[in-house]
Amino acid sequence: MTVPETPHEVKTAQAPCGADPLSRREVLAYTAAFGAAFLASQGLVAAEAQAPQATAAPARPARKYDMKKSINLWALPYPQKMTLKECFQICKDAGFEAVEVNYALEGDLSPQASPAHIKEVGQWARRIGLKISGVCSFLFWPYALTHEDPKRRERGLELAIQMVRAARLLETDNVLIVPGATYIPWLENEPPVPFDVCHRRAREAVEKLIPEAEKAGVYLNIENIFVNGFLHTPEEMNAFVDRFGSDRVRVHFDTGNIAQYHFPEHWIPLLGKRIQNVHFKEYSKKVHEFNLHTFRPLLDGTINWPAVMEALDQVGYRGYLTFEYFNPFPYWPESLVYQTSDALDRMLGRKT
């Protein structure tokens, strides 16, 4: 196979005593796989052959940011290996101020749970010293508000109403809403939904949710999604949110969900004060296709976090920064929570 040429000249380092120098083909192959900087650190290429690097970000923010640390519970193996109370305690011990909980078809936060139990879940968190930063749910995919099957759409709306009511019981202001999808890549046999039909169905669903949100005193935060083929620019998102003329409809901005082709620091100034809640999802542009492995632990990707922090501060955002991650560590899963808390402390200027 032909190894592609790199845009800069790669020079082989002088071979150590007794070592054969690498051929140009080997150097190019190793550089493509590991990068010139790593090879230089191993003495395999000359230091001056490293690719030009972007100006390094400062070791710490220039100042502290007045935002709050939160984590979505998908980062922990609940309910398979941990109870909800155990998750709350780990998050508190790690230094988080809040957790984002997930509404499912069964379990502590689900249609099966009584209002009294859901209220108790919020009390568990507060007794431990945590707030609930919001209610999230994967159910917006199988029961999409724009699904071709009207029974699925109806069930999706019922579940969304239950999420709004659960948010009130949990004493959180925020419900994340996935407005719909023209296409879901992992469901290859499902017919795509035309864009105008998707837009109409999403609009009708949100209009039905607004009275429930007003009654519960919560916000319906429309999330930008990576693979739903809908609301893929900040202008589209703004137009969708603004057309309702309701202060109950805002934006849940996810940094990683637009990072395959866009840059979160470019979206934030355009969304502005519409941003009510935020997912901090790390993304790696080094993976040139979408899969869940492109989402990384914080600071282990390619998002320009200093620029994101500054953009959020400039629009006056003072809410929660919620880390979202779908792959709990198989061993010592609490370590991911502690790593994330430490990363957020440094991003917020609380730790150097």
C-alpha positions, 0 to 999 in steps of 0.5 A: 500500500502506498503511504501518503506523503506528509505536507512537511519534510520528515528527517530521520534522526541520526541512528544510535550506535549499533542501530540501523536508520529507518528507511523513508518509507518506514518513517512515513508509515510510523509518522502517519500512525503515531505522529512526528512529535511522538517519533521525535520523543523516541529519537526516531526523527529529528526534532525539527521534523515535527509538524507545526503545532498550534500555539499551546493553550495556557496551563490554566485559564487566565481567570476563574469562570463562574459556572458549575460542575455536573456529570451525566450518570451514563458515565457510571455503570448504573443500574448494572453495578451501582445503585443510584445512591452509590452514584450520587455519593461518588459524584459528591466525593469527587467534587461535583455540584450536580448530576444529570439523571436519565429517564428510562422505561424502568427503574428509579426514574421511569413510568414505573416509578411513583411520584413519591419515589421520584421525589425521594430521588431528588431528596437523596441527591440533596441530602448528599449535597448535590443538585439535579442539573437536568433530566435527560433520556435516550427514549427520544430515539426509539420514541422519536417525536417525529417518528413515521409511526404515529403510535411511536410519536404518541408514546414519545410525547407521553414520555416527554410529558412524564419527564417534565413532571419528573423534573418538577418532582426532582426540583430541577429546572431543565428537561433535555428535548431531542426534537426529532430526526430525519434519519437514524443511522443505526436503524438502516431499515427505517424510512427517512423522514422528509425534512419539512415533515420532521420540522412540522412534527417536531414543532407540533410536539413542542407546542403540546409540551409548552403548557406542561412546562409552564405548569411545572416551571421547567425549561424545554431545552432543545438539544443539537444532535450529531446524527439526526439530520435536523437543526444542524446549524446555529441559525436553524436552531435559533429559528426553531426555538424563537418561533415558539415565542415562549421563555420555556423553550431554550437550547441545550448546547452539546459541544461534542455533537457538532464537532465532526464538522463544526466548532462549538466556540463558533456556535456559542456566540450565535446561540447566545442567551438561548443557552439554558444548559450545556453538555461538555462532550469531548470529541476527537477529529482524529477519528474520521467517521462517526462512532461513539469512540469519537467521544472521549474523556475531557481533555483527551480530544481536539475541542479547543476548550479555552475558546469554549470557556471564553465563548460561554463566559462572553454570552453570560452563561453561568449554568451547569457544565455537564460531562456526558459520556456513554462508556463507563470504565469496566474497572474502577469506574469511579476513576472516570468521575474523579478524572472528569472532576479534576479536568473541570476544575482546571478548565474553570480555573479552580485548580492549577 
